[in-house]
Amino acid sequence: MNNNNLPGLAKLPLSEFETHRKNFFTKMADNSVAFFSAASEVTRSNDTEFAFCQNKNFYYLTGFNEPDALLVLIKREAQEQAILFSLPKDKSHEIWHGRRVGQEKACQTYGFDQCFTLAEKNDLVSQYLNGTGQVYFAFNEAQLSHQIFTYLAQVRASVRQGVKAPTQLNDASPIIDDLRLIKSSYEIELMRQVNYISCLAHQRAMQKTSAGLFEYQIENEILHEFTRHGARYAAYATIVAGGDNANILHYTDNSESLNDNDLLLIDAGGELSGYAADITRTFPINGKFSTPQKALYQLVLDAKTQVISAIRPGITFAKLNEIANECLTKGLFDLAILSGDLAELVKNKACKKYFIHGLGHWLGLDVHDVGDYHNNDKKEQLRDFIPGMVLTIEPGLYMPLDDMDIEEQWRGIGIRIEDNIVVTSNGCENLTASCPETITDIETLMAK
């Protein structure tokens, strides 16, 4: 990536969504129908809504970003049809609330075989189900499930008139989860883009931070940098946690003032065309790490570096966790934070007292993206990595102020460092490489 110019890809080509549908069709049985529902708008206050966020499975298959739509995929006798039901064109509504795509343009632009209004849905869906053997939909989507069972009841009510109702229901989630887990070259390029933008935001935060400011002021600097480069929304609620607030894993109040000599933990990522970045950096508010902060920070950084260097096809999260736990446990032992027999401490993963969350997760259209980890009964994640997977690596150490089991110099320190990684054919690519992480690079940037 040219660091002087942002790359040009800001959204996926529409052909990519057609490819996603084609890939799902290959997983469907013959003589089957699949249903995917768009999200609905959510009221924020009285007659205003939150910013619309599309259902991720629906978006993955369509690229269509209007609420309340329904995608129907039909596979019969080796013929495949993609049919969309969506809101109609409505001049009065569009004057007040914005333009709609409409049915004609939906076919032309998004590549659907047919498109109808929502009002036509009930009659046509019943026709699609007649004579169909199997139906696919996401069982965990309550509203869609209720809708499908209503349609099925309507079809079964006409069995005496010769109508044939489906006999098998299939959960679409495992199929589409596996498809979404492996990113295409277009998706990876888009994630390079959103990660680069997010790295710029973290750099801006480092340069703007000083004692006396409030956490929310730094949050605003981050959001400003996202939008300045085309990522209009944060992928999740931004965490700006000064001092002991960093020991609250999902701290989002961002309401307290920043104190000299404390660290600031920022967990923030932008969203670009639905795809998320998820980056964490921790740095000194005054621009200089204290000796205890430096010792713990370097330990976390060493663990992250060792883990990432091991990522390649065939590795598992379980193996990476072994690497992280051994590094952190030995480091805490060397700092006299842990005591006892080192071999036993490593065996018992003693660092988990202070490394209290998972090492990483899948990343994509969702921040905690879909995809089975193949957990065993010990909760070890045994899925082999393959090229195209995107994941986070985020070791951390958390030493709350009220932990009287540790020396005072460590109390109130919370550190997490998080990168976004693509598994490649011969190793991995760090999408967050442009975001400063070494002690020297952070202190140098903050001194400018």
C-alpha positions in Angstrom: 0.0 0.0 0.0 1.2 3.5 -0.8 1.2 5.3 2.5 1.1 8.7 0.8 -2.2 8.0 -0.9 -5.2 6.1 0.3 -6.1 3.2 -2.1 -9.0 3.7 -4.4 -11.3 0.8 -3.4 -14.1 2.2 -1.2 -16.7 -0.4 -1.9 -17.0 -3.9 -3.4 -17.9 -4.2 -7.1 -21.5 -5.4 -7.6 -20.1 -8.5 -9.3 -18.8 -9.6 -6.0 -22.3 -9.9 -4.5 -23.3 -12.0 -7.5 -20.4 -14.2 -6.8 -21.5 -14.5 -3.1 -25.0 -15.6 -4.3 -23.5 -18.1 -6.7 -21.4 -19.6 -3.9 -24.5 -20.0 -1.7 -26.4 -21.6 -4.6 -23.7 -24.3 -4.9 -24.4 -25.2 -1.3 -28.2 -25.5 -1.8 -29.9 -28.8 -2.5 -31.9 -29.0 -5.8 -35.5 -28.1 -5.6 -35.0 -25.7 -2.6 -35.6 -22.1 -1.7 -33.6 -19.8 0.6 -34.8 -16.6 2.4 -32.6 -13.7 3.7 -34.2 -10.7 5.3 -32.9 -7.1 5.4 -32.8 -5.3 8.7 -35.6 -2.8 9.8 -35.0 0.7 10.9 -34.8 1.2 14.7 -36.5 4.1 16.3 -34.2 6.3 18.4 -36.7 8.9 19.7 -40.3 9.4 18.7 -40.2 9.7 14.9 -36.4 9.6 14.4 -34.3 6.6 13.7 -30.8 5.4 14.5 -28.4 5.3 11.5 -29.5 2.3 9.5 -27.3 -0.8 9.7 -28.1 -3.6 7.2 -28.4 -7.2 8.2 -24.9 -8.6 7.4 -26.0 -11.8 5.7 -28.4 -10.0 3.5 -25.8 -7.4 2.6 -23.2 -10.1 1.9 -25.5 -11.6 -0.7 -27.0 -8.4 -2.2 -25.0 -5.2 -1.5 -28.5 -3.7 -1.2 -28.9 -1.2 1.6 -32.6 -0.5 2.1 -34.6 -1.7 5.1 -37.3 -4.4 5.2 -36.3 -6.1 1.9 -36.4 -9.9 1.4 -34.1 -11.9 -0.8 -35.3 -15.2 -2.2 -33.0 -17.7 -3.8 -34.6 -20.5 -5.8 -32.8 -23.5 -7.1 -34.8 -25.9 -9.3 -33.7 -28.3 -12.1 -30.2 -26.7 -12.2 -31.8 -23.2 -12.7 -31.1 -20.5 -10.2 -33.1 -17.4 -9.6 -32.3 -14.4 -7.3 -35.5 -12.5 -6.5 -35.8 -9.3 -4.4 -38.8 -7.9 -2.6 -38.2 -4.2 -1.7 -39.9 -0.9 -0.9 -41.7 0.7 -3.8 -40.8 4.0 -5.3 -42.9 6.7 -3.5 -42.4 10.3 -4.4 -43.9 11.7 -1.2 -41.8 9.5 1.0 -38.7 10.2 -1.0 -39.2 14.0 -0.6 -39.2 13.6 3.2 -36.8 10.7 3.8 -34.6 10.1 0.7 -34.6 8.2 -2.6 -35.4 4.5 -2.9 -33.9 2.2 -5.5 -37.2 0.8 -6.8 -37.8 -2.5 -8.5 -36.6 -1.7 -12.0 -33.3 -0.2 -10.9 -32.7 -3.0 -8.4 -32.7 -5.6 -11.3 -30.5 -3.4 -13.5 -28.0 -2.4 -10.9 -27.8 -5.3 -8.5 -28.2 -8.2 -10.9 -31.4 -9.7 -9.5 -33.4 -11.8 -11.9 -36.7 -10.3 -10.7 -37.7 -7.6 -8.2 -41.2 -7.0 -6.7 -42.6 -4.7 -4.1 -43.2 -5.8 -0.6 -46.9 -5.8 -1.2 -46.5 -8.6 -3.7 -44.5 -10.8 -1.3 -47.2 -12.9 0.3 -48.8 -14.3 -2.8 -45.5 -14.9 -4.6 -43.7 -16.5 -1.7 -46.5 -19.1 -1.3 -46.0 -19.9 -5.0 -42.3 -20.4 -4.6 -42.8 -22.8 -1.7 -45.4 -24.9 -3.5 -43.6 -28.1 -4.7 -40.3 -27.2 -3.0 -38.6 -29.9 -1.0 -36.3 -27.9 1.2 -36.2 -24.4 2.7 -33.1 -22.5 4.0 -33.2 -19.6 6.4 -31.3 -18.4 9.5 -32.9 -20.1 12.5 -31.4 -17.5 14.9 -33.3 -14.6 13.2 -36.6 -14.6 15.1 -38.5 -12.2 12.9 -37.6 -14.0 9.7 -38.3 -17.4 11.3 -41.8 -16.3 12.3 -42.3 -15.0 8.8 -41.2 -18.3 7.2 -43.4 -20.4 9.5 -46.4 -18.2 8.6 -45.8 -18.8 4.9 -45.4 -22.5 5.5 -48.7 -22.7 7.4 -50.4 -20.9 4.5 -49.0 -23.5 2.0 -49.9 -26.5 4.2 -53.4 -25.2 4.6 -53.9 -25.8 0.8 -52.5 -29.3 0.7 -56.0 -30.7 0.0 -56.1 -28.6 -3.1 -53.0 -30.3 -4.4 -50.4 -28.0 -3.1 -47.1 -29.6 -1.9 -45.4 -28.1 1.1 -41.7 -28.3 1.9 -40.7 -31.2 4.1 -37.2 -30.1 5.3 -36.0 -27.0 6.9 -32.3 -26.1 6.9 -30.4 -23.6 9.0 -28.7 -21.3 6.5 -26.3 -19.8 9.1 -23.6 -22.5 9.1 -23.4 -22.3 5.3 -23.2 -18.6 5.0 -20.9 -18.3 8.0 -18.4 -20.5 6.3 -18.7 -18.5 3.1 -18.2 -15.2 4.9 -15.2 -16.6 6.8 -13.0 -16.8 3.7 -12.5 -13.4 2.2 -12.0 -12.7 -1.5 -9.3 -10.5 -2.9 -11.8 -7.7 -3.2 -12.9 -8.0 0.4 -9.3 -8.1 1.6 -8.4 -5.0 -0.3 -11.4 -3.2 1.2 -10.3 -4.3 4.7 -6.8 -3.0 3.9 -8.4 0.3 3.1 -10.5 0.5 6.3 -7.5 -0.6 8.4 -5.3 2.1 6.9 -7.9 4.7 7.7 -8.3 3.4 11.2 -4.5 3.4 11.7 -4.5 7.1 10.7 -7.2 7.7 13.4 -5.1 6.1 16.1 -2.1 8.1 15.1 -4.2 11.3 15.3 -5.4 10.3 18.7 -1.8 9.8 19.9 -0.8 13.3 18.6 -3.9 15.0 20.1 -3.8 13.4 23.5 -2.6 15.4 26.6 -3.4 15.5 30.3 -6.6 17.5 31.1 -8.5 16.6 28.1 -11.6 14.4 28.3 -11.8 10.9 26.9 -14.7 11.9 24.6 -12.6 14.6 23.1 -10.1 12.0 21.9 -13.0 9.9 20.7 -14.1 12.8 18.6 -10.6 13.1 17.0 -10.9 9.4 16.0 -14.3 9.7 14.5 -13.2 12.9 12.6 -10.3 11.0 11.0 -12.6 8.1 10.1 -15.1 10.3 8.3 -12.3 12.5 6.7 -11.2 9.4 4.7 -14.7 8.1 3.8 -15.4 5.7 6.7 -18.6 7.4 7.9 -19.3 5.1 10.8 -17.3 3.5 13.6 -17.5 -0.3 13.4 -18.4 -0.5 17.1 -18.6 1.8 20.1 -15.2 3.4 20.5 -13.3 2.7 23.7 -11.2 5.5 25.1 -10.1 4.4 28.5 -7.7 6.4 30.6 -5.9 4.9 33.6 -7.9 2.4 35.5 -10.8 2.6 33.1 -8.7 0.4 30.8 -9.3 -2.5 33.2 -13.0 -2.3 32.2 -12.9 -4.4 29.0 -15.9 -2.8 27.2 -15.6 0.7 28.7 -17.5 3.1 26.5 -18.6 5.9 28.8 -15.5 7.9 27.6 -16.5 10.6 30.1 -13.5 11.1 32.4 -10.6 13.5 32.2 -7.1 12.2 31.2 -4.5 12.3 34.0 -0.8 12.8 33.7 1.3 9.7 34.1 -1.6 7.4 33.2 -1.9 5.2 30.1 -4.7 5.6 27.6 -6.2 2.5 25.9 -8.0 3.1 22.7 -10.0 0.3 21.0 -11.4 1.8 17.8 -12.0 0.8 14.2 -13.8 2.3 11.3 -16.4 0.7 9.0 -16.1 1.0 5.2 -18.9 -0.4 3.0 -19.9 -2.6 5.9 -16.5 -4.1 6.6 -14.9 -3.5 10.0 -11.4 -2.7 11.4 -10.8 -3.5 15.0 -7.5 -1.9 16.4 -6.3 -1.3 19.9 -3.3 0.8 21.0 -2.2 1.8 24.4 0.1 4.7 25.0 1.2 7.2 27.8 -1.0 10.3 28.1 2.0 12.5 28.6 4.0 10.9 25.8 6.5 9.0 27.9 6.1 5.5 29.4 7.1 5.1 33.0 9.3 2.2 34.0 6.5 -0.1 35.2 4.3 0.9 32.2 7.2 0.2 29.8 7.9 -3.3 31.4 4.3 -4.4 31.0 3.8 -2.8 27.6 6.8 -4.5 26.2 5.7 -7.9 27.5 2.3 -7.5 25.8 4.0 -6.4 22.6 6.4 -9.3 22.7 3.5 -11.8 23.1 1.7 -10.3 20.2 4.8 -10.3 18.0 5.5 -14.0 18.8 1.9 -15.0 18.1 1.7 -13.1 14.7 5.0 -14.6 13.6 3.5 -18.0 14.0 0.4 -17.4 11.9 0.2 -19.5 8.7 -2.1 -22.0 7.1 -2.7 -25.0 9.4 -2.1 -23.1 12.7 -5.0 -22.8 15.2 -6.1 -20.4 17.8 -5.4 -23.1 20.3 -1.8 -23.2 19.3 -1.5 -19.4 19.3 -3.0 -19.3 22.7 -0.3 -21.6 23.9 2.4 -19.2 22.6 0.7 -16.2 24.1 0.1 -17.8 27.5 3.7 -19.1 27.7 5.2 -15.7 26.8 3.0 -13.7 29.2 3.4 -16.1 32.1 7.2 -16.2 31.8 7.2 -12.4 31.6 5.0 -11.9 34.6 7.2 -14.4 36.5 10.3 -12.4 35.6 8.6 -9.2 36.9 7.8 -11.0 40.1 4.1 -10.5 39.5 3.7 -14.3 39.5 5.6 -16.5 41.8 6.1 -20.3 42.2 7.4 -23.0 40.0 7.6 -21.6 36.4 6.8 -24.9 34.7 3.7 -25.3 36.8 2.7 -21.6 36.2 3.0 -22.1 32.4 1.1 -25.4 32.5 -1.7 -23.8 34.5 -1.8 -20.7 32.3 -1.3 -18.5 35.4 -1.2 -15.4 33.2 -5.0 -15.7 32.8 -5.4 -13.9 36.1 -4.3 -10.8 34.2 -5.0 -11.8 30.6 -8.7 -12.1 31.1 -10.1 -12.3 27.6 -9.6 -14.3 24.4 -6.6 -13.9 22.1 -8.6 -13.0 19.0 -11.6 -13.5 16.8 -12.7 -13.6 13.2 -13.2 -10.2 11.5 -15.2 -9.0 8.5 -18.7 -7.6 8.1 -19.1 -8.1 11.8 -16.4 -7.0 14.3 -16.8 -10.4 16.0 -17.4 -12.1 12.7 -19.2 -15.3 12.0 -17.5 -18.6 11.5 -17.1 -21.8 13.6 -14.0 -22.0 15.8 -14.3 -25.8 16.1 -14.1 -25.7 19.9 -13.6 -28.9 21.7 -14.9 -29.8 25.2 -12.0 -27.9 26.8 -13.1 -24.8 24.8 -9.9 -25.0 22.7 -10.3 -23.5 19.3 -9.0 -26.1 16.9 -10.0 -24.9 13.4 -7.1 -24.8 11.0 -6.4 -21.5 9.5 -6.6 -21.3 5.7 -5.7 -18.4 3.3 -8.4 -15.7 3.2 -9.3 -15.8 6.9 -9.1 -12.4 8.6 -8.7 -12.3 12.4 -7.6 -10.1 15.3 -4.7 -10.8 17.6 -5.1 -8.9 20.9 -3.1 -9.9 24.0 -3.5 -7.8 27.1 -2.7 -7.4 30.7 -5.0 -5.8 33.3 -4.0 -4.7 36.8 -6.9 -3.0 38.5 -6.3 -0.3 41.2 -8.0 -2.4 43.8 -5.9 -5.5 43.3 -3.9 -5.7 46.5 -2.1 -8.9 45.4 0.3 -6.9 43.3 2.8 -4.2 44.1 1.5 -0.6 44.0 3.6 0.3 40.9 1.5 -2.1 38.7 -1.9 -1.0 39.9 -4.2 0.9 37.6 -2.4 -0.3 34.4 -4.4 -1.8 31.6 -2.8 -2.6 28.3 -4.1 -4.2 25.1 -2.5 -4.2 21.7 -4.6 -5.5 18.8 -3.8 -6.0 15.2 -5.9 -7.3 12.2 -4.3 -10.2 10.3 -5.0 -11.9 7.0 -3.9 -15.5 6.6 -2.0 -15.9 3.3 -0.7 -18.9 1.4 2.7 -18.8 3.1 2.1 -16.9 6.3 0.1 -13.8 7.1 -0.3 -10.0 6.3 -0.7 -7.5 9.1 -3.3 -5.0 8.0 -2.4 -2.7 10.9 1.3 -2.5 10.3 1.2 1.3 9.7 -0.1 1.9 13.3 2.7 2.7 15.7 3.2 0.1 18.4 6.8 0.1 19.6 7.7 2.2 22.6 10.2 4.2 20.5 7.7 4.8 17.7 4.9 5.9 20.0 7.1 8.3 22.0 8.6 9.7 18.9 5.2 10.3 17.3 3.8 11.9 20.4 6.8 14.2 20.7 6.1 15.8 17.3 
